[in-house]
């Protein structure tokens, strides 16, 4: 019974993450200046899904979403090169795994360990993506200068901000979800 509940919850969080990712990209235009709004909305929603799944269901649920979300972003043409997919997966995995490692002994959403795990995971994700995506974008010679600059911006400090926003939202929601027993 526990396995069924685990799979069901993980599937629901994954489905909501992907559906909201699509919905926000359809509702908010991706042309300037809305592309920045889109970046923060979609990024926060994806990070919410990553952290909520990890916090309420376990590491593997977060890992599944960490792997699925960049593929969805590729299908939506948010990532300009398929080479970016594994880099974004790795950044998401850093957030999920570090958050889980720090918080796995604490079941309280208000625990200070939760915020340390969130900060460490968000910082690691931001740093990794900044360098990895920067290196990948540097090899894409056909990109216009403005597009290259926005991509580099998107994978810098906004990654930290959206991870923290997703973490705060996850904390508020996780308090209201009954643990799987």
Secondary structure as UniProt FT lines:
FT   HELIX           2..27
FT   TURN            32..33
FT   HELIX           34..56
FT   HELIX           59..75
FT   TURN            76..77
FT   HELIX           83..103
FT   TURN            104..105
FT   TURN            109..110
FT   HELIX           112..138
FT   TURN            141..142
FT   HELIX           145..154
FT   TURN            155..156
FT   HELIX           157..174
FT   TURN            175..176
//
